[in-house]
Amino acid sequence: MRRFGFGLLFAVIGFIMAALVGYFLIGQFSPNQHDREIEAAMTSIFVLGPLGAVAGFIAGVIRGGRKPAESDADRDGRV
């Protein structure tokens, strides 16, 4: 359950970050002169955002599965 929770959290963060960065980059570098803002908005929300969410979910599942390393002293009951 912890892995899934981290996956969802990272997916939301990944969606937002990818959409914002994509909107900025498309707005700056698109050769389209007529509807650059619409192109940037649609591409960010419907293409780059979901790709960022998938990447974020995978990263969150991997990150959420890690447990802190247990030292030998803790395992044996020594302090």
N, C-alpha and C positions, 0 to 999 in steps of 0.2 A: 504494500500500500504506500509505503514511503517513496519507493521508486516512481510510482504512478503520480503521486502528488508533486514530486520534483519535476517530473516530465511535463505536467500541465502548467506549472509555474514558469518553467523555462520556455514552454511553447508560447505562452502569452507574451512574455518578454521578447522572445525572438520575433514574433509577428510584428509587434510595435516597432522594434528597432529596424527590422528589414524594410518595413513600409516607410518609415521616416527617412532612412538613408536612401532608399530607392527613389522616393519622391524628389529628394534633393538632387541626386545624381541625374535622374532623367530630366529634371527641369534645367539643369546646367548644360547637359551634353546632347540633348535631343536636337536633331536638325529640323524637326517639325516646327514650322512657324505659325500655323493657324490655330491649333488647339493643344499647345504644349502642356498647359495645366491639366486639361482633361486626360491627356495621354499619361502624364505622370501620376495622376490620382488613380486611374483605372489599373494601370500596370502595378502600382504599389499595392493596392488593396487586393486585387484578384490574382496576381502572379507572385510578386516578391514577398508579400506578407505570409501567404501560406507556405512558401518554401522556407522562410525563416522560422515559421512555427514548427514545421517538420524537423528541421535541423535542431531547433531548441528542445523539442520533445526528446529527440535521441540523446542530446547532450544531458538533459535532465535525468533521463533514466540511467544513463551511465554514472552521472555524478551522484544521484540519490542512492545508488547501490553500494557505494563505498562506505566502509565502516572504519573508524579510527583504528590505527594499528595498536595492538595490545603489547605492552612490553613484557619481558620475561618476569620481571619483579611483580607486576600486577597479576600475572597468571598464577604464580606460585603463592600469592598471598602476602608477599613481602612488600614493605613500603620503602 
